[in-house]
Amino acid sequence: MPRIALVTGASRGIGRAAALALAVSGAHVIAVARTVGGLEELDDEIRKAGGEGATLVPLDLRDFEALDRLGASIHERWGRLDALFGNAGVLGELSLLSHLAPKVWQEAIDVNVTANWRLIRSLDPLLRASDAGRAVFVTSGAAHMNRPYWGAYGVTKAALEALVLTYAAECASTSVKVNLLSPGPLRTRMRAKAMPGEDPASLEPPEAVAPLILEMLSPSFEQNGETVAFRRRDSSPS
């Protein structure tokens, strides 16, 4: 029986790369994203790569009740979840904290923090039902830099880290392992928005981190409560 893996933000960037790699490795992927077209393109890629296709779930992570229903649907169909990759996130706006629009701040809180708590709340029983439940959430060095103008993103990633590490501590005596992944700068749409003057050719594509994601979500990965950083192959500083 294939492992059941859920990926948020699966329609592009790191999430798409992770979903494709998981599917090619034999997992059945539950792909979550807002854009139906992007999910359908992912499904086509999975099938072209020899996979059996994914379960496509178009939803906005701010629809918290839908996240509750998602957990119930997974329980009804599979009775367990083997891997959770919490990848979806928003940058917000690069702005002075005092100039941030309340709706921008709230979106960052909702997507980067609250949605991941709601996923944990909804999916924890399913991860515990697996013989080797694994959960990985994407963080950023911005959580610790306290960089000017990066308040919405940095604050919410710091909160996400506290959330995930607390959850990891609560899972310490179980078969569930919970960790953070810091992928560093990769050639993604969010990175281009944050660094508009940067040459994208100087960055590795999201696919470069996929092997590490597969490793961290595998039953053999026994670390818990760790932050694992992706290192570029050329070892240059990020």
N, C-alpha and C positions, 0 to 999 in steps of 0.2 A: 504494500500500500504506500503511495507517495506521501511525502511530508506535505503538510498544508502550511503555506506561508502567506502572510498578509503584508502588503507593501502600500504605504501611503505616499502620495505624490508620485504615482507610478507612471504618469503619462510622459514625463520628460526628465532629463538630467540624471542625477544619481539614482532616483527611484526607478526610472525606466531601465537603467543599466542593471540595477539589482534584480528587478522583476524578470528581466530577460535571462540573466545568469541563473537565477533560481529555477526558472522553468526548464532551461536547457539541462540543468543538473538533475532533473527528474521530479522536482517539487510541483505541486499544483498551487498556482499563484492566485490569490485573491487581490486583484489590482484596484486600488482606490485612488480616484482623482476627480477633479471637477469637470474636466473636458472629455466628452464622449468620444470625439474624434481622435484625441490622443490615445485613449484607451483602446479604441478599435485598431489603431495603427500598431500599438504594442502587441495586441493579440495576433495580428498578421505577422509581425516579426517573430513571435514565438513559434507560430506554425511553420514559417519558412525555415526556422532553425531546427525543426524536428520535434518541437514540443506539441502537446495536445491542446494548446489553447489555455486561456485563463478565465477565471470568473471575474467579470468586469463590474465594478461598483462605482457608478458616477454619483458622487455626492460632495458637498461642501463640508469640510470638517467642522465648520461652525454650526452645523445642524446636529447638535449634541444628542437629540433624541434618536436621530438616524444611526448614530454610533451605538446606542443601546440596542436598536433593532438589528444592527449588523451582528453583534455578538449572539443574539438570539437565533439569527438565521444560520450562523456557523455552527452553533450547538445543534440545531435541528438537522443540519445536513451531514456534518462530520463528527460532532461530539467532542472535538478537540481542536487546538491550534498548536502547531509545532514551532512556528517562527513568526515573529512580528518585527517588521522593519519600519520604525517610525521616522520617516524621512521628510514628510511635507513640512514646509515652513515658509514664512514670509519675511522679507527684509524690513518692511515698513518704509520709512523715509529717512534719509540722512539729513538730520535737522537738529538744531538746538532743542533740548528737552522742553524748554519754555515755549517753543514755537510749534511743537507737534500738535496736529489736530487730534482731538479726543478720539475720533473714529479710527485714525491710523494707529494710535496707541492700543485701542481696544482690539483691533484686528490682530495685532501682534500678540497680545496676551491670549486671545481666543485660539489662534492657530498654533502658536509655538508652545503654549503651556497647557491651557485648559483642555484642548482637544486631545492632547497626549494623556492627560489625567483621565479623561472620559474613556479613551481607548483602554487604558490600564483597568479601569473600573469594569468595563464591559468584557474584556478579553482575559482577565486574570484567571477565572475559573477554567477557561479553555486551555490556557497555557499549562495550568497545573494538571489538567487531564492528559497531557502528553507525557510520554516517558522521558522526554528531554526537551522541554519548552525553552526556547531561546528568544530574547527580546533585545533589540539594538535600536537606540535612538541617536539621531544625528545632532551633534553639538558643533560648536565653533570656538576658535580661539578668542573671538570677540567677547565671550562670556567672562574673560578675565582681564581684558585689556583696558576697560574703562575709557575707551577711545571717544574723544569729542565727536558729537553728531551721530554716533552709533547707538544712542540710548535705547531706542525701541528694540533693536535686535539684540544688543548686548545684555540688557536687563532680562529679556525673556529667555535667552539661552542660558543665562546664569540660573534662572528659576527652573528651567527644564533640567539642568544638571542636578539641582537639589532634589527635584521630584524623582528623577530616575535613580539616583543613588539611594534615596530613601526606600524606593520600591525594591531595589536590589537587596538592601539590608533585610527587608521583610521576607524576601525569598531565600535567604541564606540557608535555611534548613530544608529546602525543597529541591526538587529536580529542575526548577526553573533558574536559568542564569540570565542576568540583566546587565547590560553594559552600554556604554556610550562610544560613539565613533566620531572622531574629529577628522574629517576628510581633507582639511586644508584647501588651498585654492585649486579649483578645477574649472574646466571650460564649461560653465553653466550659465543659464540666463540670469540667475541671481547675481553671480559674480560680475557679469557684464554690466548689470545695473549699478552695482556698488562701485565698480572700478571702470568707468567708461573709457578712460584713456589707455587702458592696459591692452597689450597685444595678445589676443586669445591664443595665438600660435605658441606663446611661451608657456602655456598651461597644458597639463595632461587632460585628456577627455574623461568624462565620468566613468567610462568603462574600465579605466585603470584601477579604480578602487573596488570593482566588483569581486575579484578573488578574495579580498580581505573580508568583505561583507559575507560571502559564502562561508568563509572560515568561522567567522564570529557567530553565525546562525546554525552551525553544524552541531550535532550531538556531541562531538568530540571536544568542543570548546568549553572548557571547564572554568574559565575565569568568571568572576561575578563582582559587580560594583567597580569595574575598571573603566578608564577612559583610554581607548586605543587610538593612536594617531596614525594616519596613513602617511607613509614616507615616500616621496617621489623617487623614482628609479635612479635619477641622476644625483640624488642626495643634496640638491641645492636647497638653501633655506626658503621656507614658504613665507 
